[in-house]
Amino acid sequence: MTNTQLYLAIGIPIVFNMAFTSLLIGFFWMHMNMRLDAVNERFNAINQRFDDMRDLWRAELKRVEEVLDARLKHLEEK
């Protein structure tokens, strides 16, 4: 066996394993990135729900405050 054949016998499997491992790591990274994006979208939807609920509560509390102010003004006039 010549030196070139020995280098090829050792080098080709190492290069193949390195390329295959890099490919697997790339696919794993893409998969995890897609899953994290999906989780982030869910959190954004939940945050939007909380924001909507907060706005609703503020509107309701403003309405209650206006009613109480009107009743208090009515009582003060008497």
N, C-alpha and C positions, 0 to 999 in steps of 0.2 A: 504494500500500500504506500503510495507516494504521499508527500506532505500535503499536496493540494487535495487529494482524496480525503485525507484525515481532516483537514480544515473544513471541507464541505460536509463531511459526515457529522462533525460536531457543530458547525455554524448554522446549517440549514434548520435543524430542529430548534435551536435556540431562537433564531429569527422568527420561525413560524410560531413558537409559543409566545414570544413577545408580541407579535402582531395580533394573535388570537386573544391574548389577555387584554390588550389595549382595546380591541373591538368589544369584548365583553364589558369592560369598564365603561366604555362609551354608551353602550346600550343600557346598562344599569343606571348611569347618570341621567340619560334621557328619560327613562321610565320614572325615576324618583322625581325629576323635575316636573313631569306631567302630573304626578300624584300630588305634589306640593302645590301646583297651580290649582288643581281641583279643590284642595282643602282651602286655599286662599279665597277662591270664589265663594265657597260656602260661608266662610267667615264674613266676607263682604256682604253677602245676602243677609246674614244674621245681624250685622251692624246696621244695615239699612232698615231692617225691621225695628230695631231698637230706636233708631233715629225717628222713624215714622211714629212709633208709640210715644216718644217724648214730645214730638210736635202735637200729637193728639191731646196728651195730658195738659200741655201748656194752653192749648185752645180751650179745653174744658175748664181749667182753673181760671182763665181770664173771664170766661162767661160767668162762672160762679162769683168771681170778684165783682163783676159789673152788677149782677143781681143783688149781691149783699150791699154794695154801695147805694144802689137805688132804694133798697129797703131802709137803709140807715138814713138816707136823706129824707125819705118819707116820714120816718119816725122823728127826725129832728125838726121837721116843719110843724109837727103837731105839738 
